[in-house]
Amino acid sequence: MDVVKFECDDKYEAEKLAWLLGMQEDSLNFMQGVAAVVENEIVVNLKDRSSHSILMKDQASANRLKVFIEDILLRKKTIHEINFIDHVTKICTC
């Protein structure tokens, strides 16, 4: 198992990221894709056609998260556990 950590802008954003990545429907992620990355903000689309933004610590963190989400959606990685402590979201994958 691999552990990936993402630093968000604050605790609320870390909790939101954990919630969005943890949403599942029939063992598939409910996230549909990344709509945009603007500086330290990443906007994701869900399958229910809603969009949500997550504020990261910096632009490098937002870009890393974009690549991570794309890997999840392409099934290169599978999420096994997600939690957050303060402004950091920790994700266990394989």
VEXBA-773474 format. One record per atom (N, C-alpha, C, O): x, y, z; residue in three letters. Coordinates in pm, 1 decimal, decimal comma, padded with zeros to 6 digits. Layout:
+----------+----------+----------+---------+
!        X !        Y !        Z ! residuo !
+----------+----------+----------+---------+
!        X !        Y !        Z !     Ala !
...
+----------+----------+----------+---------+
// end
This chain:
+----------+----------+----------+---------+
!        X !        Y !        Z ! residuo !
+----------+----------+----------+---------+
!  00082,5 ! -00118,6 !  00000,0 !     Met !
!  00000,0 !  00000,0 !  00000,0 !     Met !
!  00087,0 !  00125,0 !  00000,0 !     Met !
!  00191,1 !  00130,2 !  00065,4 !     Met !
!  00042,8 !  00223,6 ! -00073,4 !     Asp !
!  00108,9 !  00353,6 ! -00076,6 !     Asp !
!  00026,4 !  00453,7 !  00002,6 !     Asp !
! -00096,2 !  00443,9 !  00007,3 !     Asp !
!  00092,4 !  00548,5 !  00063,8 !     Val !
!  00024,4 !  00654,9 !  00135,3 !     Val !
!  00060,6 !  00787,2 !  00068,9 !     Val !
!  00178,1 !  00820,1 !  00052,7 !     Val !
! -00041,8 !  00862,0 !  00030,9 !     Val !
! -00022,7 !  00991,4 ! -00033,7 !     Val !
! -00083,4 !  01097,3 !  00058,0 !     Val !
! -00193,1 !  01079,4 !  00110,8 !     Val !
! -00011,6 !  01207,0 !  00076,3 !     Lys !
! -00061,1 !  01316,5 !  00160,4 !     Lys !
! -00075,3 !  01442,0 !  00076,3 !     Lys !
!  00011,2 !  01474,8 ! -00004,9 !     Lys !
! -00185,9 !  01511,2 !  00097,2 !     Phe !
! -00210,8 !  01638,1 !  00029,2 !     Phe !
! -00234,3 !  01746,5 !  00133,6 !     Phe !
! -00316,2 !  01729,9 !  00224,0 !     Phe !
! -00162,2 !  01857,0 !  00120,8 !     Glu !
! -00179,4 !  01969,7 !  00211,7 !     Glu !
! -00280,7 !  02066,5 !  00152,6 !     Glu !
! -00261,8 !  02120,3 !  00043,5 !     Glu !
! -00386,6 !  02086,9 !  00225,9 !     Cys !
! -00493,2 !  02176,9 !  00183,3 !     Cys !
! -00474,8 !  02312,7 !  00250,6 !     Cys !
! -00386,5 !  02330,8 !  00334,4 !     Cys !
! -00558,9 !  02406,3 !  00212,6 !     Asp !
! -00552,3 !  02542,3 !  00266,8 !     Asp !
! -00585,2 !  02544,7 !  00415,9 !     Asp !
! -00525,1 !  02621,0 !  00491,5 !     Asp !
! -00680,4 !  02461,7 !  00458,5 !     Asp !
! -00718,5 !  02455,2 !  00599,3 !     Asp !
! -00788,4 !  02322,4 !  00626,4 !     Asp !
! -00800,9 !  02238,3 !  00537,3 !     Asp !
! -00833,5 !  02304,6 !  00749,3 !     Lys !
! -00897,2 !  02178,9 !  00790,9 !     Lys !
! -01026,7 !  02152,6 !  00714,0 !     Lys !
! -01055,0 !  02038,6 !  00677,1 !     Lys !
! -01104,8 !  02257,0 !  00689,9 !     Tyr !
! -01230,6 !  02241,3 !  00615,8 !     Tyr !
! -01204,1 !  02185,9 !  00476,0 !     Tyr !
! -01275,0 !  02096,1 !  00430,5 !     Tyr !
! -01103,3 !  02238,5 !  00408,2 !     Glu !
! -01070,8 !  02192,1 !  00272,9 !     Glu !
! -01019,5 !  02048,2 !  00275,3 !     Glu !
! -01048,8 !  01971,0 !  00184,0 !     Glu !
! -00943,5 !  02011,0 !  00378,3 !     Ala !
! -00894,2 !  01873,5 !  00391,3 !     Ala !
! -01010,9 !  01777,0 !  00411,9 !     Ala !
! -01012,9 !  01667,8 !  00355,1 !     Ala !
! -01107,1 !  01817,9 !  00492,8 !     Glu !
! -01225,9 !  01734,8 !  00516,2 !     Glu !
! -01308,0 !  01721,8 !  00387,5 !     Glu !
! -01357,8 !  01613,7 !  00356,1 !     Glu !
! -01321,8 !  01831,5 !  00313,8 !     Lys !
! -01396,5 !  01828,7 !  00188,1 !     Lys !
! -01329,5 !  01736,0 !  00086,6 !     Lys !
! -01397,2 !  01659,6 !  00017,7 !     Lys !
! -01196,4 !  01742,9 !  00077,6 !     Leu !
! -01123,7 !  01654,8 ! -00014,2 !     Leu !
! -01145,1 !  01508,2 !  00023,0 !     Leu !
! -01169,2 !  01424,8 ! -00064,2 !     Leu !
! -01136,4 !  01477,3 !  00150,3 !     Ala !
! -01158,9 !  01339,3 !  00195,7 !     Ala !
! -01300,0 !  01293,0 !  00161,8 !     Ala !
! -01319,8 !  01179,4 !  00118,7 !     Ala !
! -01396,5 !  01379,7 !  00181,0 !     Trp !
! -01535,7 !  01346,1 !  00151,0 !     Trp !
! -01555,9 !  01323,6 !  00001,5 !     Trp !
! -01619,5 !  01225,9 ! -00038,2 !     Trp !
! -01503,1 !  01412,0 ! -00081,0 !     Leu !
! -01521,8 !  01399,4 ! -00226,2 !     Leu !
! -01453,9 !  01274,9 ! -00281,9 !     Leu !
! -01510,4 !  01207,4 ! -00367,9 !     Leu !
! -01334,6 !  01243,6 ! -00234,7 !     Leu !
! -01265,8 !  01123,9 ! -00283,4 !     Leu !
! -01328,1 !  00996,6 ! -00227,5 !     Leu !
! -01318,1 !  00890,1 ! -00288,5 !     Leu !
! -01391,8 !  01007,6 ! -00112,4 !     Gly !
! -01452,0 !  00889,9 ! -00050,1 !     Gly !
! -01589,6 !  00855,4 ! -00101,8 !     Gly !
! -01639,7 !  00746,1 ! -00075,3 !     Gly !
! -01652,3 !  00946,8 ! -00175,8 !     Met !
! -01785,9 !  00919,4 ! -00228,9 !     Met !
! -01778,5 !  00806,5 ! -00330,1 !     Met !
! -01701,1 !  00812,6 ! -00425,7 !     Met !
! -01859,4 !  00703,1 ! -00308,7 !     Gln !
! -01856,1 !  00588,0 ! -00397,9 !     Gln !
! -01997,1 !  00549,1 ! -00438,3 !     Gln !
! -02092,9 !  00567,5 ! -00363,1 !     Gln !
! -02007,3 !  00495,6 ! -00557,1 !     Glu !
! -02133,9 !  00445,1 ! -00609,3 !     Glu !
! -02103,2 !  00313,1 ! -00677,6 !     Glu !
! -02031,4 !  00310,4 ! -00777,6 !     Glu !
! -02156,7 !  00203,2 ! -00624,8 !     Asp !
! -02129,7 !  00070,9 ! -00680,4 !     Asp !
! -01979,7 !  00045,3 ! -00691,8 !     Asp !
! -01932,2 ! -00002,6 ! -00794,8 !     Asp !
! -01905,6 !  00077,0 ! -00586,4 !     Ser !
! -01760,4 !  00062,2 ! -00576,7 !     Ser !
! -01682,3 !  00143,6 ! -00679,9 !     Ser !
! -01563,4 !  00119,0 ! -00700,1 !     Ser !
! -01746,5 !  00239,4 ! -00744,9 !     Leu !
! -01677,9 !  00330,2 ! -00835,8 !     Leu !
! -01679,4 !  00468,8 ! -00775,5 !     Leu !
! -01775,0 !  00507,2 ! -00708,1 !     Leu !
! -01575,0 !  00542,6 ! -00799,6 !     Asn !
! -01567,8 !  00678,6 ! -00747,3 !     Asn !
! -01677,9 !  00762,9 ! -00809,0 !     Asn !
! -01706,5 !  00750,2 ! -00928,1 !     Asn !
! -01739,7 !  00848,6 ! -00729,3 !     Phe !
! -01848,9 !  00933,6 ! -00775,8 !     Phe !
! -01796,1 !  01056,0 ! -00850,6 !     Phe !
! -01872,7 !  01131,5 ! -00910,4 !     Phe !
! -01664,6 !  01074,0 ! -00846,1 !     Met !
! -01603,3 !  01186,6 ! -00914,9 !     Met !
! -01593,0 !  01155,2 ! -01064,4 !     Met !
! -01559,5 !  01043,3 ! -01103,2 !     Met !
! -01622,0 !  01254,2 ! -01146,5 !     Gln !
! -01618,1 !  01234,6 ! -01291,3 !     Gln !
! -01489,8 !  01288,4 ! -01352,9 !     Gln !
! -01440,8 !  01231,9 ! -01450,7 !     Gln !
! -01435,1 !  01394,5 ! -01299,0 !     Gly !
! -01312,7 !  01449,4 ! -01354,9 !     Gly !
! -01275,0 !  01582,2 ! -01294,9 !     Gly !
! -01344,4 !  01636,7 ! -01209,1 !     Gly !
! -01162,9 !  01633,0 ! -01342,5 !     Val !
! -01113,0 !  01762,9 ! -01299,4 !     Val !
! -01151,6 !  01865,2 ! -01404,5 !     Val !
! -01114,6 !  01851,8 ! -01521,1 !     Val !
! -01224,8 !  01966,1 ! -01364,4 !     Ala !
! -01267,8 !  02070,6 ! -01458,1 !     Ala !
! -01158,6 !  02173,5 ! -01480,1 !     Ala !
! -01138,9 !  02220,1 ! -01592,3 !     Ala !
! -01086,6 !  02209,8 ! -01373,0 !     Ala !
! -00984,0 !  02314,0 ! -01386,1 !     Ala !
! -00893,6 !  02316,2 ! -01264,1 !     Ala !
! -00930,1 !  02273,5 ! -01154,6 !     Ala !
! -00774,2 !  02367,9 ! -01288,2 !     Val !
! -00682,1 !  02401,1 ! -01180,4 !     Val !
! -00643,5 !  02547,1 ! -01201,9 !     Val !
! -00586,2 !  02582,4 ! -01305,0 !     Val !
! -00675,1 !  02631,2 ! -01104,5 !     Val !
! -00643,5 !  02773,2 ! -01112,2 !     Val !
! -00564,6 !  02809,6 ! -00987,3 !     Val !
! -00618,9 !  02815,9 ! -00877,0 !     Val !
! -00436,6 !  02833,2 ! -01007,0 !     Glu !
! -00345,0 !  02859,6 ! -00896,7 !     Glu !
! -00354,3 !  02745,9 ! -00795,6 !     Glu !
! -00321,1 !  02632,4 ! -00829,9 !     Glu !
! -00398,0 !  02771,5 ! -00672,6 !     Asn !
! -00403,8 !  02665,5 ! -00571,9 !     Asn !
! -00543,1 !  02602,7 ! -00557,8 !     Asn !
! -00567,9 !  02528,3 ! -00462,9 !     Asn !
! -00632,5 !  02631,7 ! -00650,0 !     Glu !
! -00769,5 !  02580,5 ! -00644,5 !     Glu !
! -00790,6 !  02475,7 ! -00753,6 !     Glu !
! -00753,6 !  02496,0 ! -00869,2 !     Glu !
! -00850,5 !  02363,6 ! -00714,5 !     Ile !
! -00885,3 !  02259,3 ! -00810,7 !     Ile !
! -01037,2 !  02242,5 ! -00808,6 !     Ile !
! -01098,4 !  02233,9 ! -00702,1 !     Ile !
! -01096,6 !  02237,9 ! -00927,4 !     Val !
! -01241,5 !  02222,6 ! -00940,1 !     Val !
! -01268,3 !  02085,2 ! -00998,3 !     Val !
! -01215,8 !  02050,3 ! -01104,0 !     Val !
! -01350,7 !  02007,1 ! -00928,6 !     Val !
! -01383,3 !  01871,3 ! -00973,5 !     Val !
! -01531,3 !  01862,4 ! -01007,9 !     Val !
! -01614,7 !  01931,7 ! -00949,6 !     Val !
! -01561,9 !  01776,2 ! -01103,3 !     Asn !
! -01700,3 !  01748,9 ! -01142,2 !     Asn !
! -01739,3 !  01612,4 ! -01088,1 !     Asn !
! -01661,4 !  01517,1 ! -01092,7 !     Asn !
! -01861,8 !  01604,9 ! -01036,8 !     Leu !
! -01914,9 !  01477,2 ! -00990,4 !     Leu !
! -02014,1 !  01424,3 ! -01092,5 !     Leu !
! -02060,6 !  01497,4 ! -01179,9 !     Leu !
! -02045,5 !  01297,0 ! -01080,0 !     Lys !
! -02137,2 !  01235,0 ! -01175,0 !     Lys !
! -02278,8 !  01289,4 ! -01164,8 !     Lys !
! -02358,4 !  01270,3 ! -01256,8 !     Lys !
! -02312,2 !  01357,1 ! -01054,8 !     Asp !
! -02445,1 !  01418,0 ! -01042,5 !     Asp !
! -02448,7 !  01556,9 ! -01107,2 !     Asp !
! -02545,6 !  01631,2 ! -01091,6 !     Asp !
! -02341,7 !  01590,8 ! -01179,8 !     Arg !
! -02325,5 !  01715,7 ! -01254,7 !     Arg !
! -02296,4 !  01837,4 ! -01167,3 !     Arg !
! -02298,8 !  01950,6 ! -01215,8 !     Arg !
! -02269,3 !  01815,3 ! -01040,6 !     Ser !
! -02229,7 !  01926,3 ! -00955,0 !     Ser !
! -02078,0 !  01945,2 ! -00964,7 !     Ser !
! -02005,0 !  01853,6 ! -01002,4 !     Ser !
! -02033,1 !  02063,6 ! -00930,5 !     Ser !
! -01890,4 !  02095,1 ! -00928,3 !     Ser !
! -01853,1 !  02143,4 ! -00788,9 !     Ser !
! -01932,4 !  02208,4 ! -00721,0 !     Ser !
! -01732,6 !  02111,1 ! -00747,9 !     His !
! -01685,9 !  02149,3 ! -00615,4 !     His !
! -01540,9 !  02193,3 ! -00626,1 !     His !
! -01463,1 !  02134,7 ! -00701,4 !     His !
! -01504,9 !  02295,3 ! -00551,7 !     Ser !
! -01365,8 !  02341,0 ! -00552,7 !     Ser !
! -01299,4 !  02303,8 ! -00420,7 !     Ser !
! -01363,4 !  02295,6 ! -00315,9 !     Ser !
! -01170,1 !  02281,8 ! -00429,8 !     Ile !
! -01089,4 !  02250,2 ! -00312,9 !     Ile !
! -00968,8 !  02342,5 ! -00317,9 !     Ile !
! -00899,0 !  02349,3 ! -00419,1 !     Ile !
! -00944,8 !  02412,7 ! -00209,3 !     Leu !
! -00829,6 !  02500,8 ! -00200,6 !     Leu !
! -00712,8 !  02424,9 ! -00138,8 !     Leu !
! -00721,5 !  02373,9 ! -00027,1 !     Leu !
! -00604,8 !  02418,7 ! -00213,4 !     Met !
! -00486,1 !  02348,4 ! -00168,8 !     Met !
! -00386,2 !  02448,0 ! -00110,0 !     Met !
! -00406,3 !  02569,2 ! -00118,5 !     Met !
! -00279,5 !  02396,8 ! -00050,8 !     Lys !
! -00176,3 !  02481,5 !  00009,2 !     Lys !
! -00111,7 !  02571,3 ! -00095,9 !     Lys !
! -00087,9 !  02689,4 ! -00070,8 !     Lys !
! -00083,3 !  02515,0 ! -00214,2 !     Asp !
! -00017,1 !  02590,4 ! -00320,9 !     Asp !
! -00049,9 !  02526,7 ! -00455,9 !     Asp !
! -00117,9 !  02424,3 ! -00462,2 !     Asp !
! -00001,6 !  02587,2 ! -00562,2 !     Gln !
! -00031,4 !  02538,2 ! -00696,3 !     Gln !
!  00030,1 !  02400,8 ! -00721,1 !     Gln !
! -00030,5 !  02318,0 ! -00789,1 !     Gln !
!  00148,4 !  02375,2 ! -00667,6 !     Ala !
!  00211,0 !  02243,7 ! -00684,8 !     Ala !
!  00123,5 !  02133,4 ! -00624,5 !     Ala !
!  00110,9 !  02025,7 ! -00682,8 !     Ala !
!  00063,5 !  02159,5 ! -00508,9 !     Ser !
! -00026,3 !  02061,0 ! -00444,6 !     Ser !
! -00151,0 !  02039,2 ! -00529,4 !     Ser !
! -00198,0 !  01926,2 ! -00542,6 !     Ser !
! -00204,7 !  02146,2 ! -00586,7 !     Ala !
! -00322,9 !  02134,2 ! -00673,2 !     Ala !
! -00291,4 !  02051,3 ! -00797,7 !     Ala !
! -00372,0 !  01968,0 ! -00839,3 !     Ala !
! -00175,4 !  02073,9 ! -00856,3 !     Asn !
! -00136,9 !  01997,1 ! -00974,1 !     Asn !
! -00112,4 !  01850,0 ! -00941,0 !     Asn !
! -00147,7 !  01761,7 ! -01019,2 !     Asn !
! -00052,0 !  01823,7 ! -00825,3 !     Arg !
! -00031,5 !  01684,5 ! -00781,4 !     Arg !
! -00164,7 !  01614,0 ! -00758,9 !     Arg !
! -00180,7 !  01497,0 ! -00793,5 !     Arg !
! -00260,2 !  01686,5 ! -00700,4 !     Leu !
! -00393,1 !  01629,1 ! -00677,7 !     Leu !
! -00462,0 !  01599,0 ! -00810,4 !     Leu !
! -00528,5 !  01496,2 ! -00823,0 !     Leu !
! -00447,7 !  01685,1 ! -00907,6 !     Lys !
! -00507,3 !  01662,3 ! -01039,6 !     Lys !
! -00456,4 !  01530,8 ! -01099,2 !     Lys !
! -00535,6 !  01449,6 ! -01147,3 !     Lys !
! -00326,8 !  01510,1 ! -01096,3 !     Val !
! -00267,5 !  01386,2 ! -01149,0 !     Val !
! -00317,6 !  01266,3 ! -01070,0 !     Val !
! -00348,1 !  01162,1 ! -01128,0 !     Val !
! -00326,4 !  01280,2 ! -00936,9 !     Phe !
! -00374,8 !  01171,2 ! -00852,3 !     Phe !
! -00518,9 !  01134,5 ! -00887,4 !     Phe !
! -00551,1 !  01016,5 ! -00901,3 !     Phe !
! -00605,2 !  01234,1 ! -00901,8 !     Ile !
! -00745,8 !  01208,2 ! -00936,1 !     Ile !
! -00756,0 !  01139,7 ! -01071,8 !     Ile !
! -00835,3 !  01047,0 ! -01088,2 !     Ile !
! -00677,2 !  01183,7 ! -01168,4 !     Glu !
! -00678,2 !  01120,1 ! -01300,6 !     Glu !
! -00635,6 !  00973,9 ! -01291,1 !     Glu !
! -00693,1 !  00888,9 ! -01359,1 !     Glu !
! -00536,4 !  00943,3 ! -01208,5 !     Asp !
! -00494,2 !  00803,8 ! -01188,5 !     Asp !
! -00605,9 !  00720,3 ! -01126,9 !     Asp !
! -00625,9 !  00604,9 ! -01164,7 !     Asp !
! -00678,4 !  00778,7 ! -01032,1 !     Ile !
! -00791,1 !  00707,6 ! -00969,7 !     Ile !
! -00899,1 !  00679,6 ! -01074,9 !     Ile !
! -00951,0 !  00568,2 ! -01082,8 !     Ile !
! -00932,2 !  00780,1 ! -01154,5 !     Leu !
! -01038,1 !  00764,5 ! -01254,1 !     Leu !
! -00999,0 !  00666,8 ! -01364,5 !     Leu !
! -01085,3 !  00600,3 ! -01421,6 !     Leu !
! -00870,4 !  00657,7 ! -01394,7 !     Leu !
! -00822,9 !  00561,3 ! -01494,4 !     Leu !
! -00796,3 !  00423,7 ! -01433,0 !     Leu !
! -00750,1 !  00331,6 ! -01500,3 !     Leu !
! -00826,7 !  00412,6 ! -01304,7 !     Arg !
! -00811,9 !  00288,8 ! -01227,7 !     Arg !
! -00667,7 !  00240,4 ! -01219,4 !     Arg !
! -00642,1 !  00120,6 ! -01207,7 !     Arg !
! -00574,6 !  00333,8 ! -01225,4 !     Lys !
! -00434,0 !  00300,2 ! -01203,1 !     Lys !
! -00407,8 !  00280,1 ! -01054,8 !     Lys !
! -00313,3 !  00211,6 ! -01015,7 !     Lys !
! -00493,3 !  00340,9 ! -00972,4 !     Lys !
! -00484,8 !  00330,4 ! -00826,6 !     Lys !
! -00623,6 !  00309,8 ! -00770,3 !     Lys !
! -00723,0 !  00351,9 ! -00829,5 !     Lys !
! -00629,7 !  00244,6 ! -00655,4 !     Thr !
! -00755,5 !  00223,5 ! -00585,0 !     Thr !
! -00740,8 !  00278,9 ! -00443,6 !     Thr !
! -00642,0 !  00252,4 ! -00375,2 !     Thr !
! -00839,2 !  00355,2 ! -00401,6 !     Ile !
! -00837,7 !  00411,7 ! -00266,4 !     Ile !
! -00890,2 !  00307,7 ! -00167,6 !     Ile !
! -00995,8 !  00247,7 ! -00187,7 !     Ile !
! -00812,8 !  00288,0 ! -00059,4 !     His !
! -00855,1 !  00194,2 !  00044,5 !     His !
! -00897,0 !  00264,0 !  00172,5 !     His !
! -00984,1 !  00216,0 !  00244,9 !     His !
! -00834,7 !  00377,2 !  00199,9 !     Glu !
! -00866,2 !  00448,1 !  00323,9 !     Glu !
! -00832,1 !  00595,3 !  00306,5 !     Glu !
! -00732,6 !  00630,6 !  00243,1 !     Glu !
! -00915,6 !  00679,9 !  00363,3 !     Ile !
! -00893,7 !  00824,7 !  00359,0 !     Ile !
! -00918,7 !  00880,6 !  00498,2 !     Ile !
! -01017,1 !  00845,4 !  00563,5 !     Ile !
! -00829,9 !  00967,1 !  00542,9 !     Asn !
! -00856,7 !  01041,7 !  00665,1 !     Asn !
! -00785,1 !  01175,8 !  00657,1 !     Asn !
! -00704,4 !  01199,4 !  00567,2 !     Asn !
! -00815,2 !  01261,6 !  00750,5 !     Phe !
! -00752,0 !  01393,0 !  00751,7 !     Phe !
! -00721,1 !  01433,8 !  00894,5 !     Phe !
! -00793,6 !  01400,9 !  00988,4 !     Phe !
! -00612,1 !  01505,8 !  00907,5 !     Ile !
! -00572,5 !  01562,4 !  01035,7 !     Ile !
! -00534,2 !  01706,7 !  01006,7 !     Ile !
! -00445,2 !  01734,6 !  00926,3 !     Ile !
! -00602,4 !  01795,8 !  01073,0 !     Asp !
! -00583,0 !  01938,8 !  01048,5 !     Asp !
! -00599,0 !  01969,1 !  00899,8 !     Asp !
! -00705,5 !  01942,9 !  00843,8 !     Asp !
! -00497,5 !  02023,0 !  00835,0 !     His !
! -00508,9 !  02064,3 !  00694,3 !     His !
! -00454,3 !  01959,8 !  00595,6 !     His !
! -00441,2 !  01988,5 !  00476,6 !     His !
! -00422,3 !  01838,5 !  00644,4 !     Val !
! -00362,1 !  01734,9 !  00560,5 !     Val !
! -00459,6 !  01618,4 !  00542,2 !     Val !
! -00512,6 !  01564,0 !  00639,1 !     Val !
! -00482,2 !  01581,0 !  00414,8 !     Thr !
! -00562,0 !  01463,0 !  00381,8 !     Thr !
! -00465,6 !  01350,5 !  00347,2 !     Thr !
! -00377,4 !  01366,6 !  00262,8 !     Thr !
! -00483,2 !  01237,0 !  00412,8 !     Lys !
! -00396,2 !  01120,8 !  00391,9 !     Lys !
! -00478,4 !  01011,5 !  00324,2 !     Lys !
! -00587,1 !  00976,6 !  00370,4 !     Lys !
! -00425,2 !  00957,9 !  00214,1 !     Ile !
! -00497,7 !  00859,1 !  00133,4 !     Ile !
! -00412,0 !  00735,7 !  00116,6 !     Ile !
! -00298,4 !  00745,3 !  00070,1 !     Ile !
! -00464,3 !  00619,0 !  00153,8 !     Cys !
! -00395,7 !  00492,2 !  00134,3 !     Cys !
! -00446,9 !  00429,3 !  00005,4 !     Cys !
! -00567,5 !  00410,6 ! -00011,2 !     Cys !
! -00355,2 !  00396,3 ! -00086,3 !     Thr !
! -00391,2 !  00339,6 ! -00216,6 !     Thr !
! -00309,9 !  00215,3 ! -00245,7 !     Thr !
! -00211,9 !  00184,7 ! -00177,7 !     Thr !
! -00353,2 !  00144,8 ! -00348,3 !     Cys !
! -00271,6 !  00035,6 ! -00402,0 !     Cys !
! -00282,8 !  00038,2 ! -00552,8 !     Cys !
! -00222,4 ! -00044,9 ! -00620,7 !     Cys !
+----------+----------+----------+---------+
// end
